[in-house]
Amino acid sequence: MEVKVINQFIIAFTEVLESIGLETTRAKNLTLTKEVIDAKGSLVLIEILGKFEGKCFITMTNEDLITFAGKMNMEQFTEINDMVLSTFCEIGNMVFGRAISLLGKHKYMCDITTPIVFSGTDVIIETKRYNYITVPFETNVGKLILCVSIEKK
Amino acid sequence: MIGNKFNEFQAVTVKVIKTFLKFDVQNKPMIDVAKPVKLFDVSAIINIIGKFRGLIIVTIESSTEEKLVKRFCEVNNITFEKAKDKNINVIGEIINMIVGNFFTVFNKEDKNIDLTSPNFIKGKNLTYFSNPAKAKQLSFSTPAGDINIVIELAGYKSILST
């Protein structure tokens, strides 16, 4: 995984979250994860196609997602519903769309699939064939974890 | 046209499960499901890319997963430990068999679609959400438990293919 490529995802993530009024601080413990990733509760997943191929997702706890969606929609939510999931889906679209746009500026033409949101309890993702770089972020609405696995085709 | 393809996929899937797992399989009528869609404990997600875009989710209960793995090992004369040693992802193989049919059926006339490798998600009370708001669900009843396949298709064309 190229540092330059991973960096575009981190830049996109920070830019998008700050543009919607969140204060973000990147945690220092960036890790390489294999086998299984604890998705905390909810995740938005996309696949990257084109010059680079891979999978990326953002995870957060269900409680944080409810707070996060409430702040985004200026509404109070008490449970995970269509609106909360739709908000998370849109955030995924914005973050990964921006990352692809930044990659394009470096002449790395890529495309993304439609984001899919999963929510539940004790959610894990099996990643046997992929190594993910996980980058945790602290925001004023909770902790978000960006996971990226991307390789040159 | 697409409806016929779904029926063909359903019929081929029944045949494949019967052949490879030597199970008696019954297919239930295809239904429309509104999102968020409830999933079982174990799900494999595969994206369809190319001429049209979409998503296939194969979802089963964790008890069904265990029984399917046991059955797969029995039919192929391998012990579960041996499969584990050889690093064979049994449930991955079963899902590839099912999804491979989708590829065969939908790619028959114009070879313009491709499938991504599966993502495996496990959890309790799993639901999924994506746009558009509706999807089709095919259900198969086996002695090991139900296998549900959620499919959504969109006419979206990749910017890279234009």
Interface residues (C-beta under 8 A of the other chain):
Chain A: A39 L43 L45 E47 L49 G50 K55 I80 D82 L85 S86 C89 M109 D111 T113 T114 P115 I116 V117 F118 S119 G120 T121 D122 V123 I124 I125 E126 K128 R129
Chain B: K35 P36 L39 S43 I45 N47 I49 R53 L55 N89 T116 S117 N119 F120 I121 K122 G123 K124 N125 L126 T127 Y128 F129 S130 N131 A154 Y156 S158 I159 L160
